[in-house]
Amino acid sequence: MKKIFQLPLQQDERIVKNEPATRLDDNGEQYSGKLVLTTLRLLWGNDTAHDPAINIDLDTINKIERKSQLVDNSVLSVTYLQYQEVRFSVLDYEAWEEAIEETRMTPNI
């Protein structure tokens, strides 16, 4: 069984995309880690963490949009559970948006 951040994946869950990403908080703080898209969730954390710091069920995502912060225009903003927002600086915004949208629309049967 594969593990991410020491967290076992569910039996029908697989990794779709993963790469280093920086989480940006509202206070301007930046945290290095890894952004992982599975067939069921969007996760973010670092390799030393037991559990991911961010664990979003794909069914709860309301909106994905590009935002900018200073000179970085590849900020992936994810709104979930209607009012919660997280932002990540990623290498290729378009690839992440496409992967998340495609995975959300694929039924997990």
Backbone as CSV, one residue per row, in Angstrom:
resi,resn,N_x,N_y,N_z,CA_x,CA_y,CA_z,C_x,C_y,C_z
1,MET,0.841,-1.177,0.000,0.000,0.000,0.000,0.888,1.243,0.000
2,LYS,0.661,2.149,-0.959,1.439,3.386,-1.027,1.070,4.310,0.116
3,LYS,2.044,5.123,0.528,1.782,6.097,1.580,2.197,7.480,1.103
4,ILE,1.428,8.480,1.516,1.772,9.877,1.297,1.817,10.497,2.681
5,PHE,2.896,11.194,3.012,2.989,11.841,4.321,2.713,10.825,5.434
6,GLN,3.129,9.595,5.265,2.902,8.517,6.230,1.435,8.136,6.356
7,LEU,0.595,8.628,5.458,-0.842,8.357,5.482,-1.151,7.348,4.382
8,PRO,-1.682,6.174,4.733,-1.971,5.201,3.685,-3.109,5.670,2.783
9,LEU,-2.966,5.389,1.505,-4.033,5.691,0.561,-5.137,4.660,0.710
10,GLN,-6.349,5.064,0.396,-7.457,4.126,0.418,-7.265,3.121,-0.713
11,GLN,-7.943,2.005,-0.624,-7.747,0.923,-1.581,-7.978,1.364,-3.024
12,ASP,-8.999,2.160,-3.279,-9.313,2.587,-4.639,-8.714,3.947,-4.995
13,GLU,-7.817,4.454,-4.168,-7.220,5.775,-4.382,-5.840,5.626,-5.014
14,ARG,-5.557,6.476,-6.001,-4.231,6.468,-6.613,-3.761,7.904,-6.823
15,ILE,-2.460,8.079,-6.933,-1.872,9.398,-7.144,-2.007,9.777,-8.615
16,VAL,-2.546,10.969,-8.868,-2.718,11.487,-10.223,-1.570,12.432,-10.568
17,LYS,-1.207,13.296,-9.630,-0.164,14.303,-9.869,0.454,14.673,-8.533
18,ASN,1.750,14.894,-8.525,2.386,15.396,-7.308,3.673,16.108,-7.674
19,GLU,3.931,17.197,-6.971,5.153,17.970,-7.185,5.341,18.939,-6.023
20,PRO,6.558,19.455,-5.881,6.791,20.456,-4.840,5.922,21.692,-5.074
21,ALA,5.419,22.261,-3.995,4.597,23.472,-4.073,4.740,24.242,-2.767
22,THR,4.576,25.533,-2.853,4.651,26.396,-1.681,3.245,26.824,-1.299
23,ARG,2.878,26.589,-0.031,1.574,27.055,0.450,1.725,28.494,0.898
24,LEU,0.797,29.339,0.494,0.816,30.759,0.833,-0.329,31.044,1.784
25,ASP,-0.035,31.634,2.943,-1.140,31.950,3.854,-1.498,33.429,3.773
26,ASP,-2.544,33.806,4.475,-3.062,35.174,4.405,-2.111,36.215,4.985
27,ASN,-1.170,35.794,5.816,-0.229,36.724,6.441,1.042,36.909,5.622
28,GLY,1.086,36.299,4.435,2.272,36.415,3.598,3.321,35.362,3.875
29,GLU,3.054,34.480,4.823,3.998,33.401,5.130,3.965,32.371,4.005
30,GLN,5.126,31.739,3.770,5.235,30.707,2.743,5.797,29.445,3.375
31,TYR,5.226,28.304,3.000,5.626,27.017,3.561,5.916,26.045,2.429
32,SER,7.133,25.516,2.389,7.508,24.562,1.354,6.950,23.190,1.680
33,GLY,6.552,22.479,0.639,6.033,21.139,0.831,5.738,20.487,-0.500
34,LYS,4.831,19.530,-0.478,4.468,18.788,-1.675,2.956,18.820,-1.842
35,LEU,2.506,19.140,-3.056,1.086,19.123,-3.387,0.809,17.825,-4.123
36,VAL,-0.183,17.080,-3.649,-0.496,15.772,-4.213,-1.975,15.713,-4.549
37,LEU,-2.268,15.354,-5.797,-3.638,15.129,-6.238,-3.833,13.632,-6.361
38,THR,-4.826,13.108,-5.644,-5.188,11.704,-5.798,-6.552,11.643,-6.472
39,THR,-7.019,10.462,-6.715,-8.328,10.316,-7.342,-9.452,10.774,-6.430
40,LEU,-9.176,10.975,-5.124,-10.207,11.376,-4.173,-9.944,12.692,-3.456
41,ARG,-8.672,13.093,-3.347,-8.330,14.238,-2.493,-7.216,15.086,-3.085
42,LEU,-7.123,16.317,-2.575,-5.997,17.203,-2.823,-5.298,17.358,-1.481
43,LEU,-4.016,17.001,-1.440,-3.262,16.989,-0.184,-2.048,17.889,-0.300
44,TRP,-1.665,18.492,0.809,-0.422,19.247,0.861,0.221,19.013,2.213
45,GLY,1.523,18.837,2.206,2.276,18.666,3.444,3.747,18.548,3.107
46,ASN,4.548,18.250,4.128,5.963,18.015,3.851,6.303,16.574,4.216
47,ASP,7.464,16.133,3.786,7.824,14.719,3.944,8.002,14.286,5.391
48,THR,8.220,15.234,6.295,8.418,14.861,7.692,7.109,14.775,8.466
49,ALA,6.017,15.262,7.865,4.727,15.262,8.562,4.100,13.873,8.541
50,HIS,3.443,13.521,9.633,2.732,12.249,9.697,1.449,12.343,8.883
51,ASP,0.716,13.425,9.016,-0.517,13.661,8.271,-0.342,14.899,7.411
52,PRO,-1.033,14.959,6.282,-0.944,16.172,5.458,-1.572,17.360,6.195
53,ALA,-0.986,18.531,6.020,-1.516,19.735,6.658,-2.819,20.171,5.987
54,ILE,-2.943,19.897,4.702,-4.155,20.214,3.935,-4.677,18.902,3.364
55,ASN,-5.958,18.625,3.584,-6.582,17.393,3.099,-7.989,17.761,2.630
56,ILE,-8.159,17.949,1.315,-9.425,18.426,0.750,-10.052,17.320,-0.093
57,ASP,-11.252,16.928,0.251,-12.012,15.975,-0.557,-12.387,16.680,-1.860
58,LEU,-12.141,16.050,-2.990,-12.414,16.690,-4.280,-13.882,17.072,-4.448
59,ASP,-14.779,16.333,-3.803,-16.210,16.645,-3.900,-16.582,17.958,-3.220
60,THR,-15.708,18.495,-2.373,-16.027,19.731,-1.647,-15.461,20.980,-2.325
61,ILE,-14.737,20.814,-3.427,-14.140,21.963,-4.110,-15.218,22.728,-4.877
62,ASN,-15.291,24.033,-4.617,-16.262,24.898,-5.271,-15.670,25.664,-6.448
63,LYS,-14.389,26.077,-6.313,-13.811,26.942,-7.340,-12.297,26.790,-7.354
64,ILE,-11.747,26.825,-8.559,-10.297,26.829,-8.757,-10.000,28.039,-9.625
65,GLU,-9.039,28.851,-9.193,-8.710,30.024,-10.003,-7.252,30.412,-9.846
66,ARG,-6.768,31.125,-10.854,-5.399,31.635,-10.825,-5.399,32.957,-10.068
67,LYS,-4.422,33.097,-9.189,-4.214,34.365,-8.497,-2.742,34.725,-8.587
68,SER,-2.421,35.932,-8.208,-1.034,36.389,-8.220,-0.637,36.848,-6.829
69,GLN,0.634,36.692,-6.546,1.185,37.229,-5.309,2.573,37.761,-5.633
70,LEU,2.755,39.043,-5.453,3.977,39.744,-5.840,4.273,39.457,-7.308
71,VAL,5.385,38.809,-7.628,5.728,38.542,-9.026,5.313,37.143,-9.473
72,ASP,4.710,36.372,-8.599,4.293,35.001,-8.915,2.864,34.999,-9.445
73,ASN,2.703,34.696,-10.730,1.345,34.641,-11.288,0.878,33.204,-11.505
74,SER,1.546,32.251,-10.879,1.154,30.841,-10.957,0.642,30.362,-9.611
75,VAL,-0.254,31.136,-9.021,-0.813,30.765,-7.725,-2.148,30.068,-7.954
76,LEU,-2.236,28.836,-7.488,-3.443,28.032,-7.583,-4.270,28.284,-6.331
77,SER,-5.435,28.878,-6.502,-6.339,29.156,-5.389,-7.488,28.160,-5.452
78,VAL,-7.716,27.450,-4.353,-8.775,26.444,-4.280,-9.751,26.850,-3.186
79,THR,-11.010,27.052,-3.561,-12.064,27.346,-2.598,-12.855,26.057,-2.400
80,TYR,-13.035,25.677,-1.128,-13.745,24.442,-0.820,-14.655,24.668,0.379
81,LEU,-15.630,23.800,0.539,-16.619,23.945,1.610,-17.187,25.361,1.629
82,GLN,-17.372,25.926,0.467,-17.948,27.235,0.176,-17.087,28.418,0.577
83,TYR,-16.503,28.439,1.767,-15.821,29.647,2.227,-14.351,29.464,2.580
84,GLN,-13.851,28.246,2.553,-12.447,27.992,2.884,-11.600,28.152,1.624
85,GLU,-10.459,28.809,1.768,-9.573,28.999,0.615,-8.150,28.660,1.001
86,VAL,-7.447,27.959,0.107,-6.019,27.707,0.253,-5.355,28.106,-1.052
87,ARG,-4.102,28.552,-0.947,-3.369,28.989,-2.127,-2.005,28.314,-2.158
88,PHE,-1.616,27.904,-3.364,-0.334,27.235,-3.562,0.381,27.861,-4.747
89,SER,1.673,28.096,-4.598,2.495,28.500,-5.724,2.973,27.209,-6.392
90,VAL,2.561,27.022,-7.658,2.871,25.788,-8.386,3.716,26.111,-9.621
91,LEU,4.333,25.080,-10.185,5.173,25.278,-11.364,4.352,25.571,-12.614
92,ASP,3.227,24.881,-12.777,2.412,25.022,-13.986,0.938,25.084,-13.591
93,TYR,0.419,26.293,-13.464,-0.971,26.474,-13.027,-1.955,25.726,-13.921
94,GLU,-1.813,25.884,-15.243,-2.762,25.271,-16.176,-2.818,23.756,-16.014
95,ALA,-1.658,23.125,-15.837,-1.614,21.662,-15.676,-2.332,21.232,-14.406
96,TRP,-2.172,21.990,-13.319,-2.850,21.649,-12.069,-4.351,21.845,-12.184
97,GLU,-4.766,22.959,-12.766,-6.201,23.204,-12.913,-6.848,22.104,-13.758
98,GLU,-6.213,21.771,-14.868,-6.753,20.735,-15.746,-6.807,19.375,-15.033
99,ALA,-5.751,19.024,-14.319,-5.709,17.733,-13.621,-6.786,17.652,-12.541
100,ILE,-6.966,18.719,-11.786,-7.981,18.712,-10.720,-9.377,18.606,-11.327
101,GLU,-9.660,19.422,-12.340,-10.988,19.397,-12.954,-11.284,18.044,-13.598
102,GLU,-10.308,17.501,-14.304,-10.506,16.198,-14.950,-10.732,15.096,-13.911
103,THR,-9.968,15.126,-12.838,-10.112,14.114,-11.783,-11.443,14.251,-11.078
104,ARG,-11.881,15.480,-10.831,-13.192,15.682,-10.184,-14.331,15.148,-11.037
105,MET,-14.206,15.226,-12.348,-15.283,14.800,-13.238,-15.251,13.311,-13.555
106,THR,-14.186,12.621,-13.128,-14.076,11.185,-13.379,-14.739,10.428,-12.240
107,PRO,-15.736,9.595,-12.543,-16.398,8.852,-11.470,-15.462,7.799,-10.861
108,ASN,-15.542,7.653,-9.560,-14.741,6.646,-8.845,-15.631,5.462,-8.494
109,ILE,-15.731,4.556,-9.434,-16.590,3.375,-9.234,-15.740,2.159,-9.007
